[in-house]
Structures are given as structure tokens and as C-alpha cells.
Amino acid sequence: MAFKTDAAKIKRWREERHWSQEHLAELAGLGIRTIQRIENGEPASRESLTALAAAFNVDAIALCIDPETEAAEILDRKNAKAVAGLRLSFMIHLVSYVMGMVVFAAISIGMGYFAMKWAALWWTVGLAGHGVAVALAMIVARFQAEALSPSGNTPN
């Protein structure tokens, strides 16, 4: 089974220990260029992972990315992007609604009665429907995040 190396974790652990790449390479018995490649996200051999694990005094699996966690993070990013797009579209709709209502009010004042009531009513219905769609998308995204979260807690 192939494992992806967690480059960010390796770099973070090295920096937390105040080790240079040269020092880590020396401890692990690897070349400095190998450490640089691994920290840049390039694939690492089993031997390199084993040597790094020995240098950090952990199991080699601790230096790898869990596929389930990675899938959950990808889904979270995808959902966040989709929800942000829906929120933006709703805000654009809301601003255009407010501007439209101002125009409708100006027309009605000029005519002496509320001539645009049906247009205003149906635009309001459309805006409410858009708001419901955004709320449902947010609920679904939250539910998916909770379902995929190992602890059952929603990430902030």
C-alpha cells in the first residue's frame, strides 16, 4: 500500500525541534537534497521514511498522510468554496433587490400608486428562495463535515 508523505508535518517537527535540514539529514543518515525534496512534497522511499522516523523517534506511519483525513479535508475545502460562492451570489442578489426596490418606489411615487407591486412581490419570492437554497447548502456542508470528522466535531 502506498502512503503519501506528510511534508508539512516533517517540516513542522523539524522546525519545532530547531533543527536545520542539515542536522536532520545527518541524524537520519540521508542527504540534504533528500530532506529538501521530501519537505517540498516529493515522494519519499520507504527507506527514507524509516530513517526519518528513527530520527524523530516515531513510527514511519506517523510521517504519512491518512487517506481518509486527506479526503475529508478535500471535501471540506470543496464545500467551503461552494458555500462561499452561493453566499456571494445571494449577496449580489440582495443588493440588486434593494436597488430594484428603490427604483420601484421611485416609479410608484411618480405614478401616485404602487404600480410595481407584483414585480416586487415575485422578486421577493425569488430572493427568499435563493436564501433557502443557500441555507440548505450550508446545512448539507456542515452535515458532511460532521459525518466525515473522526471525532464527530465540526472543524472551525
C-alpha positions as CSV (number, residue, x, y, z in Angstrom):
1,M,0.0,0.0,0.0
2,A,1.4,3.4,-1.0
3,F,1.4,6.2,1.5
4,K,1.8,9.9,0.9
5,T,4.5,11.6,2.9
6,D,3.2,14.4,5.1
7,A,5.7,17.0,4.1
8,A,4.2,19.8,6.2
9,K,4.4,17.6,9.4
10,I,8.0,16.7,8.7
11,K,9.0,20.3,8.2
12,R,6.9,21.4,11.3
13,W,8.5,18.8,13.5
14,R,12.0,19.7,12.3
15,E,11.4,23.4,13.0
16,E,9.8,22.7,16.4
17,R,13.0,21.0,17.4
18,H,15.0,23.9,16.0
19,W,16.9,21.5,13.6
20,S,18.3,22.6,10.3
21,Q,17.8,20.4,7.3
22,E,21.5,19.5,7.5
23,H,21.1,18.4,11.1
24,L,18.0,16.2,10.3
25,A,19.8,14.8,7.3
26,E,22.8,13.8,9.5
27,L,20.5,12.3,12.2
28,A,18.6,10.3,9.6
29,G,21.6,9.3,7.5
30,L,20.1,10.9,4.4
31,G,21.3,13.5,2.0
32,I,20.4,17.2,2.5
33,R,18.8,17.1,-1.0
34,T,16.6,14.2,0.0
35,I,15.3,16.2,3.0
36,Q,14.7,19.2,0.8
37,R,12.7,17.1,-1.7
38,I,10.7,15.4,1.0
39,E,9.8,18.8,2.6
40,N,8.8,20.1,-0.8
41,G,6.2,17.3,-1.1
42,E,8.0,15.0,-3.5
43,P,7.6,11.2,-2.9
44,A,9.9,9.6,-0.3
45,S,11.1,6.0,-0.5
46,R,10.3,3.5,2.3
47,E,13.9,3.6,3.4
48,S,13.9,7.4,3.7
49,L,10.7,7.4,5.7
50,T,12.1,4.8,8.0
51,A,15.3,6.8,8.5
52,L,13.3,10.0,9.2
53,A,11.0,8.1,11.6
54,A,14.1,6.9,13.5
55,A,15.4,10.4,13.7
56,F,12.1,11.7,15.1
57,N,11.7,8.6,17.3
58,V,8.3,7.8,15.9
59,D,6.7,5.1,13.7
60,A,7.1,5.6,9.9
61,I,3.3,5.7,9.6
62,A,3.3,8.9,11.7
63,L,5.1,10.7,8.8
64,C,2.4,9.8,6.3
65,I,-0.9,11.4,5.4
66,D,-4.0,9.4,6.3
67,P,-6.1,8.9,3.1
68,E,-9.4,9.3,5.0
69,T,-8.2,12.6,6.6
70,E,-7.0,13.9,3.3
71,A,-10.3,13.0,1.6
72,A,-12.2,14.8,4.4
73,E,-10.0,17.9,4.1
74,I,-10.5,18.0,0.3
75,L,-14.3,17.7,0.7
76,D,-14.3,20.4,3.4
77,R,-12.4,22.8,1.0
78,K,-14.7,21.9,-1.8
79,N,-17.8,22.5,0.3
80,A,-16.4,25.8,1.7
81,K,-15.7,27.1,-1.8
82,A,-19.2,26.1,-3.0
83,V,-20.9,27.7,0.1
84,A,-18.8,30.9,-0.3
85,G,-19.9,31.1,-4.0
86,L,-23.5,30.7,-3.0
87,R,-23.2,33.3,-0.3
88,L,-21.6,35.7,-2.7
89,S,-24.4,35.1,-5.3
90,F,-27.0,35.7,-2.6
91,M,-25.4,39.0,-1.6
92,I,-25.3,40.1,-5.2
93,H,-29.0,39.2,-5.5
94,L,-29.8,41.1,-2.2
95,V,-28.0,44.2,-3.4
96,S,-29.7,44.1,-6.7
97,Y,-33.0,43.5,-4.9
98,V,-32.5,46.6,-2.7
99,M,-31.6,48.7,-5.8
100,G,-34.7,47.3,-7.6
101,M,-37.0,48.2,-4.8
102,V,-35.6,51.8,-4.7
103,V,-36.3,52.0,-8.5
104,F,-39.8,50.5,-8.0
105,A,-40.5,53.0,-5.2
106,A,-39.4,55.9,-7.4
107,I,-41.7,54.7,-10.2
108,S,-44.6,54.3,-7.8
109,I,-44.1,57.8,-6.3
110,G,-44.0,59.2,-9.8
111,M,-47.3,57.4,-10.7
112,G,-49.0,58.1,-7.5
113,Y,-49.7,54.5,-6.6
114,F,-47.7,51.3,-6.1
115,A,-47.6,50.2,-9.7
116,M,-44.8,47.7,-9.3
117,K,-46.4,45.6,-6.5
118,W,-46.5,42.3,-8.5
119,A,-42.9,42.6,-9.7
120,A,-41.8,43.5,-6.2
121,L,-43.7,40.5,-4.8
122,W,-42.3,37.9,-7.2
123,W,-38.8,39.3,-6.8
124,T,-39.1,38.9,-3.0
125,V,-40.2,35.3,-3.5
126,G,-37.2,34.7,-5.7
127,L,-34.9,36.3,-3.1
128,A,-36.4,34.1,-0.4
129,G,-36.0,31.0,-2.5
130,H,-32.3,31.9,-3.1
131,G,-31.9,32.4,0.7
132,V,-33.4,28.9,1.3
133,A,-31.0,27.3,-1.2
134,V,-28.0,29.0,0.5
135,A,-29.2,27.8,3.9
136,L,-29.7,24.3,2.7
137,A,-26.3,24.2,1.1
138,M,-24.7,25.4,4.4
139,I,-26.6,22.7,6.4
140,V,-25.5,19.9,4.0
141,A,-21.9,21.1,4.1
142,R,-22.0,21.1,7.9
143,F,-23.6,17.6,8.0
144,Q,-20.9,16.2,5.6
145,A,-18.2,17.8,7.7
146,E,-19.6,16.2,10.9
147,A,-20.1,12.8,9.2
148,L,-16.5,12.7,8.0
149,S,-14.9,14.1,11.1
150,P,-13.3,11.3,13.1
151,S,-14.3,12.9,16.4
152,G,-17.7,13.9,15.3
153,N,-17.0,17.6,16.0
154,T,-17.2,20.2,13.2
155,P,-13.9,21.8,12.4
156,N,-13.9,25.6,12.7
